[in-house]
Amino acid sequence: MKKRFLIILFTLIISVASVFPAYAASSSRLVDNAGLLSSYEKQSLEAQLDKISEKYSFDVVIVTANTLGGKSAEDYAVDYYVDNGYGFSDSKDGIIFIFAMREREWFMMPFGYGNTAFTDNGLMSIEDRVIPYLSDADYEYAFGNFATLCDRFLAQAQKGEPYGE
């Protein structure tokens, strides 16, 4: 009986433990599928995204892709965000930035509280300060700038003053 209990317990522990690596990989706030960043750059940027996200309970996500796979950049962004379980609270608060190499397309989409924190003018301001660096292939600076701007916008919104108004 004791042996049977230990076998069941061991099987349960192994089953549960095998789920966590897959979950952790899918919840990363930086997904560099296009391989644009060095491992140091990825580590630094992911730490920045995690810090901002946890500070505001608001997911700030960056995804690079080799291709959009026939989808529009908007559809790809929405599907990726939803399918990978991003977003805080029931309203899935967050923002995602997608950049696809083959199509040379990008898209950013706020969700939930993001629609308050990031006004249309604010999103255009981010575009003006990020996209030129993508065009110059300075991906580390472009994505770091995106994260820094998100931090500023969220700080302003927290004060009740949406950035870019």
DSSP file (Angstrom, degrees, kcal/mol; ACC not computed):
  #  RESIDUE AA STRUCTURE BP1 BP2  ACC     N-H-->O    O-->H-N    N-H-->O    O-->H-N    TCO  KAPPA ALPHA  PHI   PSI    X-CA   Y-CA   Z-CA
    1    1 A M     >        0   0    0      0, 0.0     4,-2.3     0, 0.0     5,-0.1   0.000 360.0 360.0 360.0 -45.8    0.0    0.0    0.0
    2    2 A K  H  >  +     0   0    0      1,-0.2     4,-2.2     2,-0.2     5,-0.2   0.898 360.0  50.3 -63.5 -40.3    2.8    2.4    1.0
    3    3 A K  H  > S+     0   0    0      2,-0.2     4,-2.2     1,-0.2    -1,-0.2   0.907 109.7  50.5 -63.8 -42.6    4.7    1.6   -2.3
    4    4 A R  H  > S+     0   0    0      1,-0.2     4,-2.3     2,-0.2    -2,-0.2   0.911 109.6  51.1 -62.3 -42.4    1.5    2.2   -4.3
    5    5 A F  H  X S+     0   0    0     -4,-2.3     4,-2.8     1,-0.2    -2,-0.2   0.915 110.0  49.5 -60.8 -44.7    1.0    5.6   -2.6
    6    6 A L  H  X S+     0   0    0     -4,-2.2     4,-2.8     2,-0.2    -1,-0.2   0.883 110.0  50.8 -63.8 -39.3    4.6    6.6   -3.3
    7    7 A I  H  X S+     0   0    0     -4,-2.2     4,-2.4     2,-0.2    -1,-0.2   0.930 112.7  45.7 -64.3 -44.9    4.3    5.6   -7.0
    8    8 A I  H  X S+     0   0    0     -4,-2.3     4,-2.4     2,-0.2    -2,-0.2   0.923 114.6  48.5 -64.1 -44.4    1.1    7.7   -7.4
    9    9 A L  H  X S+     0   0    0     -4,-2.8     4,-2.5     2,-0.2    -2,-0.2   0.930 112.3  48.1 -61.8 -46.2    2.7   10.6   -5.5
   10   10 A F  H  X S+     0   0    0     -4,-2.8     4,-2.4     1,-0.2    -2,-0.2   0.909 111.7  49.9 -60.8 -44.0    5.8   10.5   -7.7
   11   11 A T  H  X S+     0   0    0     -4,-2.4     4,-2.4     1,-0.2    -1,-0.2   0.901 111.1  49.6 -61.8 -42.1    3.8   10.3  -10.9
   12   12 A L  H  X S+     0   0    0     -4,-2.4     4,-2.5     2,-0.2     5,-0.2   0.916 110.8  49.1 -63.7 -44.1    1.7   13.3   -9.8
   13   13 A I  H  X S+     0   0    0     -4,-2.5     4,-2.6     1,-0.2    -2,-0.2   0.920 112.6  47.5 -62.7 -44.8    4.8   15.3   -8.9
   14   14 A I  H  X S+     0   0    0     -4,-2.4     4,-1.9     2,-0.2    -1,-0.2   0.905 112.0  50.8 -63.3 -42.1    6.4   14.5  -12.3
   15   15 A S  H  X S+     0   0    0     -4,-2.4     4,-0.6    -5,-0.2    -2,-0.2   0.926 113.8  43.5 -62.1 -45.8    3.2   15.4  -14.2
   16   16 A V  H >X S+     0   0    0     -4,-2.5     3,-1.1     1,-0.2     4,-0.9   0.917 112.7  52.4 -66.6 -43.7    2.8   18.7  -12.4
   17   17 A A  H 3< S+     0   0    0     -4,-2.6     3,-0.3     1,-0.3    -1,-0.2   0.831 102.9  58.7 -63.7 -32.5    6.5   19.6  -12.8
   18   18 A S  H 3X S+     0   0    0     -4,-1.9     4,-0.6     1,-0.2    -1,-0.3   0.703 100.3  58.1 -72.4 -17.4    6.4   18.9  -16.5
   19   19 A V  H <X S+     0   0    0     -3,-1.1     4,-1.8    -4,-0.6     3,-0.3   0.856  93.9  66.0 -77.7 -36.1    3.7   21.6  -17.0
   20   20 A F  H  X S+     0   0    0     -4,-0.9     4,-2.8    -3,-0.3     5,-0.2   0.858  94.3  53.8 -62.6 -42.5    5.7   24.5  -15.6
   21   21 A P  H  > S+     0   0    0      0, 0.0     4,-2.0     0, 0.0    -1,-0.2   0.907 110.7  48.1 -60.0 -39.0    8.5   24.8  -18.2
   22   22 A A  H  X S+     0   0    0     -4,-0.6     4,-1.8    -3,-0.3    -2,-0.2   0.902 113.1  48.2 -66.8 -39.9    5.9   25.0  -21.0
   23   23 A Y  H  X S+     0   0    0     -4,-1.8     4,-1.3     1,-0.2    -1,-0.2   0.933 110.4  50.8 -65.3 -45.2    3.9   27.6  -19.1
   24   24 A A  H  < S+     0   0    0     -4,-2.8     3,-0.3     1,-0.2     4,-0.3   0.895 110.0  50.2 -61.1 -40.2    7.0   29.7  -18.3
   25   25 A A  H >< S+     0   0    0     -4,-2.0     3,-0.8     1,-0.2    -1,-0.2   0.885 111.1  48.2 -66.2 -38.2    8.1   29.7  -21.9
   26   26 A S  H 3< S+     0   0    0     -4,-1.8    -1,-0.2     1,-0.2    -2,-0.2   0.687 109.0  54.0 -78.5 -15.6    4.7   30.8  -23.2
   27   27 A S  T 3< S+     0   0    0     -4,-1.3    -1,-0.2    -3,-0.3    -2,-0.2   0.372  74.6 127.8-100.5   6.6    4.4   33.7  -20.7
   28   28 A S    <   -     0   0    0     -3,-0.8     3,-0.1    -4,-0.3    -3,-0.0  -0.366  55.2-145.1 -61.5 137.7    7.7   35.4  -21.4
   29   29 A R  S    S+     0   0    0      1,-0.2    33,-2.8    17,-0.1     2,-0.5   0.554  89.0  53.9 -84.1  -7.2    7.1   39.1  -22.1
   30   30 A L  E     +a   62   0A   0     31,-0.2     2,-0.6    33,-0.0    33,-0.2  -0.971  63.3 175.4-127.5 116.1    9.9   39.1  -24.7
   31   31 A V  E     -a   63   0A   0     31,-2.6    33,-3.1    -2,-0.5     2,-1.0  -0.932   5.8-175.6-123.3 105.3    9.7   36.5  -27.5
   32   32 A D  E >   +a   64   0A   0     -2,-0.6     3,-1.3    31,-0.2     5,-0.1  -0.566  20.0 155.0-102.5  68.2   12.4   36.9  -30.1
   33   33 A N  T 3  S+     0   0    0     31,-1.4    32,-0.2    -2,-1.0    -1,-0.2   0.732  73.3  57.2 -66.7 -21.9   11.4   34.3  -32.6
   34   34 A A  T 3  S-     0   0    0     -3,-0.2    -1,-0.3    65,-0.1    31,-0.1   0.529 106.5-127.2 -86.9  -6.3   13.3   36.2  -35.4
   35   35 A G    <   +     0   0    0     -3,-1.3    -2,-0.1    29,-0.2    -3,-0.0   0.908  59.4 143.7  64.8  44.3   16.6   36.1  -33.4
   36   36 A L        +     0   0    0      2,-0.1     2,-0.3   103,-0.0   104,-0.2   0.634  53.6  60.3 -88.8 -16.1   17.2   39.9  -33.5
   37   37 A L  S    S-     0   0    0     -5,-0.1     2,-0.0   102,-0.1    -5,-0.0  -0.847  79.1-119.8-119.1 149.2   18.8   40.2  -30.1
   38   38 A S     >  -     0   0    0     -2,-0.3     4,-2.6     1,-0.1     5,-0.2  -0.318  38.8-104.3 -72.8 167.2   21.8   38.8  -28.4
   39   39 A S  H  > S+     0   0    0      1,-0.2     4,-2.4     2,-0.2     5,-0.2   0.886 123.9  50.7 -63.5 -37.2   21.2   36.7  -25.2
   40   40 A Y  H  > S+     0   0    0      2,-0.2     4,-2.6     1,-0.2     5,-0.2   0.932 110.8  48.5 -64.1 -45.0   22.5   39.6  -23.1
   41   41 A E  H  > S+     0   0    0      1,-0.2     4,-2.6     2,-0.2     5,-0.2   0.908 112.5  48.9 -61.7 -42.0   20.1   42.0  -24.9
   42   42 A K  H  X S+     0   0    0     -4,-2.6     4,-2.8     2,-0.2     5,-0.2   0.932 111.9  48.4 -62.6 -46.0   17.2   39.6  -24.4
   43   43 A Q  H  X S+     0   0    0     -4,-2.4     4,-1.9     1,-0.2    -2,-0.2   0.920 114.5  45.3 -62.2 -44.9   18.0   39.1  -20.7
   44   44 A S  H  X S+     0   0    0     -4,-2.6     4,-1.9     2,-0.2    -1,-0.2   0.922 116.0  45.4 -65.2 -45.9   18.2   42.8  -20.1
   45   45 A L  H  X S+     0   0    0     -4,-2.6     4,-2.7    -5,-0.2     5,-0.2   0.894 111.0  52.6 -68.1 -40.3   15.1   43.7  -22.0
   46   46 A E  H  X S+     0   0    0     -4,-2.8     4,-2.7    -5,-0.2    -1,-0.2   0.901 108.3  51.4 -63.6 -38.4   13.1   40.9  -20.5
   47   47 A A  H  X S+     0   0    0     -4,-1.9     4,-2.4    -5,-0.2    -1,-0.2   0.907 110.6  49.3 -62.5 -40.9   14.0   42.2  -17.0
   48   48 A Q  H  X S+     0   0    0     -4,-1.9     4,-2.2     2,-0.2    -2,-0.2   0.924 112.4  47.1 -63.4 -45.1   12.9   45.7  -18.0
   49   49 A L  H  X S+     0   0    0     -4,-2.7     4,-2.7     1,-0.2    11,-0.3   0.905 112.7  49.5 -64.2 -42.1    9.6   44.4  -19.3
   50   50 A D  H  X S+     0   0    0     -4,-2.7     4,-2.7    -5,-0.2     5,-0.3   0.918 110.2  50.6 -63.2 -43.3    9.0   42.3  -16.2
   51   51 A K  H  X S+     0   0    0     -4,-2.4     4,-2.1     2,-0.2    -2,-0.2   0.931 114.4  43.2 -61.5 -46.9    9.8   45.2  -13.9
   52   52 A I  H  X S+     0   0    0     -4,-2.2     4,-1.9     2,-0.2    -2,-0.2   0.935 114.6  50.4 -63.7 -46.8    7.3   47.5  -15.7
   53   53 A S  H  X>S+     0   0    0     -4,-2.7     5,-2.0     1,-0.2     4,-1.0   0.905 114.5  42.6 -60.8 -43.7    4.7   44.8  -16.0
   54   54 A E  H  <5S+     0   0    0     -4,-2.7    -1,-0.2     2,-0.2    -2,-0.2   0.852 110.2  57.5 -72.7 -34.2    4.8   43.9  -12.3
   55   55 A K  H  <5S+     0   0    0     -4,-2.1    -2,-0.2    -5,-0.3    -1,-0.2   0.884 122.8  24.1 -61.7 -39.9    5.0   47.6  -11.2
   56   56 A Y  H  <5S-     0   0    0     -4,-1.9    -1,-0.2     2,-0.2    -2,-0.2   0.400 101.0-121.3-108.1   1.0    1.7   48.5  -12.9
   57   57 A S  T  <5S+     0   0    0     -4,-1.0     2,-0.3     1,-0.2    -3,-0.2   0.966  78.2 120.6  51.0  54.5    0.0   45.0  -13.1
   58   58 A F      < -     0   0    0     -5,-2.0     2,-0.3    -6,-0.2    36,-0.3  -0.918  66.2-125.0-153.2 112.5    0.0   45.6  -16.8
   59   59 A D  E     - b   0  94A   0     34,-1.8    36,-2.8    -2,-0.3     2,-0.6  -0.467  19.7-168.8 -70.0 125.6    1.7   43.2  -19.3
   60   60 A V  E     - b   0  95A   0    -11,-0.3     2,-0.4    -2,-0.3    36,-0.2  -0.967  18.9-178.0-112.7 112.4    4.1   44.9  -21.7
   61   61 A V  E     - b   0  96A   0     34,-2.6    36,-2.3    -2,-0.6     2,-0.4  -0.909  19.1-169.9-123.3 137.5    5.0   42.4  -24.4
   62   62 A I  E     -ab  30  97A   0    -33,-2.8   -31,-2.6    -2,-0.4     2,-0.4  -0.996   9.5-178.9-125.6 130.2    7.3   42.4  -27.4
   63   63 A V  E     -ab  31  98A   0     34,-2.9    36,-2.1    -2,-0.4     2,-0.4  -0.994   9.0-166.2-130.9 127.9    7.3   39.7  -30.0
   64   64 A T  E     -ab  32  99A   0    -33,-3.1   -31,-1.4    -2,-0.4     2,-0.3  -0.905  13.4-175.4-107.4 144.6    9.5   39.4  -33.1
   65   65 A A  E     - b   0 100A   0     34,-2.5    36,-2.6    -2,-0.4    37,-0.2  -0.961  34.3-136.2-135.2 151.6    8.5   36.9  -35.8
   66   66 A N  S    S-     0   0    0     -2,-0.3    36,-2.7     1,-0.3     2,-0.3   0.880  93.4  -4.4 -70.3 -38.1   10.2   35.8  -39.0
   67   67 A T        -     0   0    0     34,-0.2    -1,-0.3    35,-0.2    34,-0.1  -0.983  58.2-127.5-151.9 157.9    6.8   36.0  -40.7
   68   68 A L    >   -     0   0    0     -2,-0.3     3,-1.4    -3,-0.1    -1,-0.0   0.472  47.4-127.2 -85.2  -3.7    3.2   36.8  -39.9
   69   69 A G  T 3   -     0   0    0      1,-0.3     3,-0.1     7,-0.0    -2,-0.0   0.837  68.9 -50.0  63.1  34.9    2.1   33.6  -41.6
   70   70 A G  T 3  S+     0   0    0      1,-0.3    -1,-0.3     0, 0.0     2,-0.2   0.385 112.0 118.1  86.5  -4.7   -0.4   35.3  -43.9
   71   71 A K  S <  S-     0   0    0     -3,-1.4    -1,-0.3     1,-0.1     2,-0.1  -0.523  71.6-105.0 -88.3 160.7   -2.2   37.2  -41.1
   72   72 A S     >  -     0   0    0     -2,-0.2     4,-2.5     1,-0.1     5,-0.2  -0.474  34.7-112.1 -72.4 158.4   -2.4   40.9  -40.9
   73   73 A A  H  > S+     0   0    0      1,-0.2     4,-2.4     2,-0.2     5,-0.2   0.880 119.1  52.5 -61.2 -37.4   -0.1   42.4  -38.2
   74   74 A E  H  > S+     0   0    0      2,-0.2     4,-2.6     1,-0.2     5,-0.2   0.945 110.5  45.8 -64.0 -48.3   -3.2   43.3  -36.2
   75   75 A D  H  > S+     0   0    0      1,-0.2     4,-2.8     2,-0.2     5,-0.2   0.905 112.8  51.1 -61.8 -41.1   -4.6   39.8  -36.3
   76   76 A Y  H  X S+     0   0    0     -4,-2.5     4,-2.6     2,-0.2     5,-0.2   0.928 111.4  48.0 -61.0 -45.4   -1.2   38.3  -35.4
   77   77 A A  H  X S+     0   0    0     -4,-2.4     4,-2.4     2,-0.2     5,-0.2   0.939 114.5  44.6 -61.8 -49.0   -0.9   40.6  -32.4
   78   78 A V  H  X S+     0   0    0     -4,-2.6     4,-2.6     1,-0.2     5,-0.3   0.944 115.5  47.4 -62.7 -48.4   -4.4   40.0  -31.1
   79   79 A D  H  X S+     0   0    0     -4,-2.8     4,-3.0    -5,-0.2     5,-0.2   0.913 113.1  48.6 -60.4 -43.5   -4.1   36.2  -31.6
   80   80 A Y  H  X S+     0   0    0     -4,-2.6     4,-1.6    -5,-0.2     6,-0.2   0.928 113.0  47.2 -64.1 -45.1   -0.6   36.0  -30.0
   81   81 A Y  H  <>S+     0   0    0     -4,-2.4     5,-2.0    -5,-0.2    -2,-0.2   0.942 119.5  38.5 -61.7 -49.5   -1.7   38.1  -26.9
   82   82 A V  H ><5S+     0   0    0     -4,-2.6     3,-1.6    -5,-0.2    -2,-0.2   0.937 115.0  51.9 -69.3 -47.8   -4.9   36.1  -26.3
   83   83 A D  H 3<5S+     0   0    0     -4,-3.0    -1,-0.2    -5,-0.3    -2,-0.2   0.765 111.0  48.6 -63.4 -26.1   -3.5   32.6  -27.2
   84   84 A N  T 3<5S-     0   0    0     -4,-1.6    -1,-0.3    -5,-0.2    -2,-0.2   0.301 112.0-116.7-101.0   9.0   -0.5   33.0  -24.8
   85   85 A G  T < 5 +     0   0    0     -3,-1.6    -3,-0.2     1,-0.2    -2,-0.1   0.769  54.0 161.5  70.3  29.0   -2.6   34.2  -21.9
   86   86 A Y      < +     0   0    0     -5,-2.0    -1,-0.2    -6,-0.2     8,-0.1  -0.344  24.9  73.4 -76.4 163.4   -1.2   37.7  -21.4
   87   87 A G        -     0   0    0      6,-0.1     2,-0.3     8,-0.1     7,-0.2   0.210  66.1-111.2 108.3 136.9   -3.0   40.4  -19.5
   88   88 A F  B   >S+D   93   0B   0      5,-1.6     5,-2.5   -31,-0.2     4,-0.2  -0.683  76.3   1.4 -94.4 151.7   -3.7   41.3  -15.9
   89   89 A S  T > 5S-     0   0    0     -2,-0.3     3,-1.5     3,-0.2   -32,-0.0   0.142 105.3 -58.9  63.1-179.1   -7.2   41.2  -14.4
   90   90 A D  T 3 5S+     0   0    0      1,-0.3    -1,-0.2     2,-0.1    22,-0.1   0.755 135.9  58.5 -66.6 -24.1  -10.4   40.2  -16.2
   91   91 A S  T 3 5S-     0   0    0     -3,-0.1    -1,-0.3    20,-0.1    -2,-0.2   0.412 107.3-125.8 -88.9   3.7   -9.9   42.9  -18.8
   92   92 A K  T < 5 -     0   0    0     -3,-1.5    -3,-0.2    -4,-0.2    -2,-0.1   0.885  31.0-153.5  58.8  44.7   -6.5   41.5  -19.8
   93   93 A D  B   < +D   88   0B   0     -5,-2.5   -34,-1.8    -6,-0.1    -5,-1.6  -0.235  43.4  86.6 -55.6 126.6   -4.6   44.8  -19.2
   94   94 A G  E     -bC  59 111A   0     17,-1.7    17,-3.4   -36,-0.3     2,-0.3  -0.970  60.0-115.0 168.2-177.5   -1.5   45.1  -21.3
   95   95 A I  E     -bC  60 110A   0    -36,-2.8   -34,-2.6    -2,-0.3     2,-0.4  -0.990  18.9-157.6-145.3 142.8    0.1   46.1  -24.6
   96   96 A I  E     -bC  61 109A   0     13,-1.9    13,-2.3    -2,-0.3     2,-0.5  -0.971   2.2-160.7-125.0 140.6    1.8   44.0  -27.3
   97   97 A F  E     -bC  62 108A   0    -36,-2.3   -34,-2.9    -2,-0.4     2,-0.4  -0.986  12.5-168.1-119.5 122.6    4.3   45.1  -29.9
   98   98 A I  E     -bC  63 107A   0      9,-3.2     9,-2.0    -2,-0.5     2,-0.4  -0.904   8.0-178.4-112.5 137.2    4.8   42.8  -32.9
   99   99 A F  E     -bC  64 106A   0    -36,-2.1   -34,-2.5    -2,-0.4     2,-0.5  -0.970   6.5-166.0-136.0 122.7    7.6   43.1  -35.4
  100  100 A A  E  >> -bC  65 105A   0      5,-3.1     5,-1.1    -2,-0.4     4,-1.0  -0.931   8.1-158.0-112.5 125.4    7.8   40.7  -38.4
  101  101 A M  T  45S+     0   0    0    -36,-2.6     3,-0.2    -2,-0.5   -34,-0.2   0.945  86.9  49.3 -67.1 -52.7   11.0   40.5  -40.4
  102  102 A R  T  45S+     0   0    0    -36,-2.7    -1,-0.2     1,-0.3   -35,-0.2   0.925 122.8  32.5 -58.2 -47.6    9.8   39.1  -43.7
  103  103 A E  T  45S-     0   0    0    -37,-0.2    -1,-0.3     2,-0.1    -2,-0.2   0.633  98.0-137.4 -82.3 -14.0    6.9   41.5  -44.1
  104  104 A R  T  <5 +     0   0    0     -4,-1.0     2,-0.3     1,-0.2    -3,-0.2   0.901  57.4 140.2  53.0  43.1    8.8   44.4  -42.4
  105  105 A E  E   < -C  100   0A   0     -5,-1.1    -5,-3.1     2,-0.0     2,-0.3  -0.843  32.2-174.5-115.2 152.7    5.6   45.1  -40.6
  106  106 A W  E     +C   99   0A   0     -2,-0.3     2,-0.3    -7,-0.2    -7,-0.2  -0.929   2.9 179.6-138.0 161.9    5.0   46.1  -37.0
  107  107 A F  E     -C   98   0A   0     -9,-2.0    -9,-3.2    -2,-0.3     2,-0.4  -0.931  11.4-159.2-162.2 140.4    1.9   46.7  -34.9
  108  108 A M  E     -C   97   0A   0     -2,-0.3   -11,-0.2   -11,-0.2   -46,-0.0  -0.989  11.8-175.4-125.1 139.6    1.2   47.6  -31.3
  109  109 A M  E     -C   96   0A   0    -13,-2.3   -13,-1.9    -2,-0.4     2,-0.2  -0.974  12.3-151.0-138.2 119.1   -2.1   46.9  -29.6
  110  110 A P  E     -C   95   0A   0      0, 0.0     2,-0.3     0, 0.0   -15,-0.3  -0.598  14.6-159.7 -84.1 152.8   -3.3   47.9  -26.1
  111  111 A F  E >   -C   94   0A   0    -17,-3.4     3,-2.5    -2,-0.2   -17,-1.7  -0.959  51.2 -25.0-130.0 149.2   -5.8   45.8  -24.2
  112  112 A G  T >  S+     0   0    0     -2,-0.3     3,-2.0     1,-0.3     4,-0.3  -0.258 138.1  10.5  55.8-124.3   -8.1   46.6  -21.3
  113  113 A Y  T >> S+     0   0    0      1,-0.3     4,-2.4     2,-0.2     3,-1.7   0.716 117.3  78.4 -59.0 -21.4   -6.7   49.5  -19.3
  114  114 A G  H <> S+     0   0    0     -3,-2.5     4,-2.4     1,-0.3    -1,-0.3   0.798  83.0  63.3 -58.0 -29.7   -4.2   50.1  -22.1
  115  115 A N  H <4 S+     0   0    0     -3,-2.0    -1,-0.3     1,-0.2    -2,-0.2   0.710 110.3  39.0 -70.8 -18.5   -6.9   51.8  -24.1
  116  116 A T  H <4 S+     0   0    0     -3,-1.7    -2,-0.2    -4,-0.3    -1,-0.2   0.839 118.1  46.3 -90.3 -45.0   -7.0   54.4  -21.4
  117  117 A A  H  < S+     0   0    0     -4,-2.4     2,-0.7     1,-0.2    46,-0.5   0.807 113.7  50.3 -69.6 -30.7   -3.3   54.7  -20.7
  118  118 A F  B  < S-e  163   0C   0     -4,-2.4    -1,-0.2    -5,-0.2    46,-0.1  -0.844  75.4-169.8-116.2  94.6   -2.3   54.8  -24.4
  119  119 A T     >  -     0   0    0     -2,-0.7     4,-2.6    44,-0.6     5,-0.2  -0.226  40.7-101.3 -71.6 169.3   -4.3   57.4  -26.3
  120  120 A D  H  > S+     0   0    0      1,-0.2     4,-2.1     2,-0.2     5,-0.2   0.915 127.2  49.2 -58.7 -42.5   -4.2   57.6  -30.1
  121  121 A N  H  > S+     0   0    0      1,-0.2     4,-2.0     2,-0.2    -1,-0.2   0.891 110.1  51.7 -63.4 -38.3   -1.8   60.5  -29.8
  122  122 A G  H  > S+     0   0    0     41,-0.3     4,-2.2     2,-0.2    -2,-0.2   0.911 108.5  49.8 -64.2 -43.2    0.3   58.6  -27.3
  123  123 A L  H  X S+     0   0    0     -4,-2.6     4,-2.4     1,-0.2    -1,-0.2   0.882 110.6  50.5 -63.9 -38.2    0.5   55.6  -29.6
  124  124 A M  H  X S+     0   0    0     -4,-2.1     4,-2.4     2,-0.2    -1,-0.2   0.870 108.0  53.8 -66.5 -35.1    1.6   57.9  -32.5
  125  125 A S  H  X S+     0   0    0     -4,-2.0     4,-1.2     2,-0.2    -2,-0.2   0.914 108.9  48.0 -64.5 -43.0    4.2   59.3  -30.2
  126  126 A I  H >X S+     0   0    0     -4,-2.2     4,-1.1     1,-0.2     3,-0.6   0.937 110.1  53.0 -61.4 -46.1    5.6   55.9  -29.5
  127  127 A E  H >X S+     0   0    0     -4,-2.4     4,-2.0     1,-0.2     3,-0.9   0.927 107.6  50.9 -54.3 -47.6    5.6   55.1  -33.2
  128  128 A D  H 3< S+     0   0    0     -4,-2.4    -1,-0.2     1,-0.2    -2,-0.2   0.783 115.7  42.4 -62.3 -27.2    7.6   58.3  -33.9
  129  129 A R  H << S+     0   0    0     -4,-1.2    -1,-0.2    -3,-0.6    -2,-0.2   0.481 124.0  31.9-100.6  -4.1   10.2   57.3  -31.2
  130  130 A V  H XX S+     0   0    0     -4,-1.1     4,-1.3    -3,-0.9     3,-1.0   0.747 104.1  63.1-117.9 -45.5   10.5   53.6  -32.0
  131  131 A I  H 3X S+     0   0    0     -4,-2.0     4,-2.4    -5,-0.3     3,-0.2   0.841  95.0  60.6 -61.6 -38.8   10.0   52.8  -35.7
  132  132 A P  H 3> S+     0   0    0      0, 0.0     4,-1.2     0, 0.0    -1,-0.3   0.867 105.5  50.7 -56.7 -33.0   13.0   54.8  -37.0
  133  133 A Y  H <4>S+     0   0    0     -3,-1.0     5,-2.9     2,-0.2    -2,-0.2   0.830 107.4  52.3 -74.6 -31.6   15.3   52.5  -34.9
  134  134 A L  H ><5S+     0   0    0     -4,-1.3     3,-1.7    -3,-0.2    -1,-0.2   0.919 107.4  52.8 -64.7 -42.1   13.6   49.5  -36.4
  135  135 A S  H 3<5S+     0   0    0     -4,-2.4    -2,-0.2     1,-0.3    -1,-0.2   0.823 109.9  48.2 -61.7 -31.6   14.3   50.9  -39.9
  136  136 A D  T 3<5S-     0   0    0     -4,-1.2    -1,-0.3    -5,-0.2    -2,-0.2   0.348 115.7-117.6 -89.3   5.6   18.0   51.3  -38.9
  137  137 A A  T < 5S+     0   0    0     -3,-1.7     2,-1.1     1,-0.2     3,-0.2   0.758  71.3 138.5  61.3  27.3   18.1   47.7  -37.5
  138  138 A D     >< +     0   0    0     -5,-2.9     4,-2.4     1,-0.2    -1,-0.2  -0.625  19.6 161.6 -96.4  72.2   18.8   49.0  -34.0
  139  139 A Y  H  >  +     0   0    0     -2,-1.1     4,-2.8     1,-0.2     5,-0.3   0.869  64.9  55.5 -67.2 -40.8   16.5   46.5  -32.5
  140  140 A E  H  > S+     0   0    0     -3,-0.2     4,-2.3     1,-0.2    -1,-0.2   0.938 113.2  42.0 -59.0 -46.7   17.8   46.7  -28.9
  141  141 A Y  H  > S+     0   0    0      2,-0.2     4,-2.8     1,-0.2     5,-0.2   0.917 113.8  52.5 -68.3 -42.2   17.3   50.4  -28.8
  142  142 A A  H  X S+     0   0    0     -4,-2.4     4,-2.1     1,-0.2    -2,-0.2   0.944 115.3  39.9 -58.1 -49.5   13.9   50.3  -30.5
  143  143 A F  H  X S+     0   0    0     -4,-2.8     4,-2.2     2,-0.2    -1,-0.2   0.871 115.6  51.1 -72.0 -36.4   12.5   47.7  -28.1
  144  144 A G  H  X S+     0   0    0     -4,-2.3     4,-2.5    -5,-0.3    -1,-0.2   0.897 110.4  50.1 -64.3 -39.8   14.2   49.3  -25.1
  145  145 A N  H  X S+     0   0    0     -4,-2.8     4,-2.7     2,-0.2     5,-0.2   0.902 108.0  53.3 -64.9 -41.3   12.7   52.7  -26.1
  146  146 A F  H  X S+     0   0    0     -4,-2.1     4,-2.3    -5,-0.2    -2,-0.2   0.937 110.8  46.9 -57.1 -47.5    9.3   51.1  -26.4
  147  147 A A  H  X S+     0   0    0     -4,-2.2     4,-2.1     2,-0.2    -2,-0.2   0.922 112.4  49.2 -62.4 -45.2    9.6   49.7  -22.9
  148  148 A T  H  X S+     0   0    0     -4,-2.5     4,-2.1     1,-0.2    -1,-0.2   0.905 111.7  49.0 -61.7 -42.5   10.7   53.0  -21.4
  149  149 A L  H  X S+     0   0    0     -4,-2.7     4,-2.8     2,-0.2    -1,-0.2   0.893 108.2  53.6 -66.1 -39.1    7.9   54.9  -23.1
  150  150 A C  H  X S+     0   0    0     -4,-2.3     4,-2.6    -5,-0.2     5,-0.2   0.914 107.3  52.2 -59.9 -42.0    5.4   52.4  -21.8
  151  151 A D  H  X S+     0   0    0     -4,-2.1     4,-2.2     1,-0.2    -2,-0.2   0.929 111.7  46.3 -59.1 -46.3    6.7   53.0  -18.3
  152  152 A R  H  X S+     0   0    0     -4,-2.1     4,-2.3     2,-0.2    -2,-0.2   0.920 112.9  48.9 -63.1 -44.7    6.3   56.8  -18.8
  153  153 A F  H  X S+     0   0    0     -4,-2.8     4,-2.6     1,-0.2    10,-0.4   0.913 112.5  48.0 -63.4 -42.5    2.8   56.4  -20.2
  154  154 A L  H  X S+     0   0    0     -4,-2.6     4,-2.2    -5,-0.2    -1,-0.2   0.875 110.2  52.2 -67.6 -37.2    1.6   54.1  -17.4
  155  155 A A  H  X S+     0   0    0     -4,-2.2     4,-1.1    -5,-0.2    -1,-0.2   0.925 112.4  45.7 -63.1 -44.1    3.1   56.4  -14.8
  156  156 A Q  H ><>S+     0   0    0     -4,-2.3     5,-2.5     1,-0.2     3,-0.6   0.919 112.3  50.4 -65.1 -43.5    1.2   59.4  -16.3
  157  157 A A  H ><5S+     0   0    0     -4,-2.6     3,-1.6     1,-0.2    -1,-0.2   0.872 104.4  58.4 -63.6 -36.3   -2.0   57.4  -16.6
  158  158 A Q  H 3<5S+     0   0    0     -4,-2.2    -1,-0.2     1,-0.3    -2,-0.2   0.814 104.6  51.6 -62.5 -29.9   -1.7   56.3  -12.9
  159  159 A K  T <<5S-     0   0    0     -4,-1.1    -1,-0.3    -3,-0.6    -2,-0.2   0.472 124.6-107.3 -82.9  -2.8   -1.7   60.0  -12.0
  160  160 A G  T < 5S+     0   0    0     -3,-1.6    -3,-0.2    -4,-0.3    -2,-0.1   0.663  92.0 109.6  84.7  17.4   -4.9   60.4  -14.1
  161  161 A E      < -     0   0    0     -5,-2.5    -2,-0.2    -6,-0.1    -3,-0.1  -0.759  63.3-145.1-126.7  82.9   -3.1   62.3  -16.9
  162  162 A P    >   -     0   0    0      0, 0.0     3,-1.2     0, 0.0     2,-0.1  -0.228  26.2-114.4 -52.2 131.0   -2.9   60.1  -20.0
  163  163 A Y  B 3  S+e  118   0C   0    -46,-0.5   -44,-0.6   -10,-0.4   -41,-0.3  -0.399  96.1  30.0 -66.9 138.0    0.4   60.7  -21.8
  164  164 A G  T 3         0   0    0    -43,-0.1    -1,-0.2    -2,-0.1   -40,-0.1   0.449 360.0 360.0  94.8   0.2    0.2   62.3  -25.2
  165  165 A E    <         0   0    0     -3,-1.2    -2,-0.1   -44,-0.1   -45,-0.0   0.504 360.0 360.0 -74.8 360.0   -3.0   64.3  -24.6
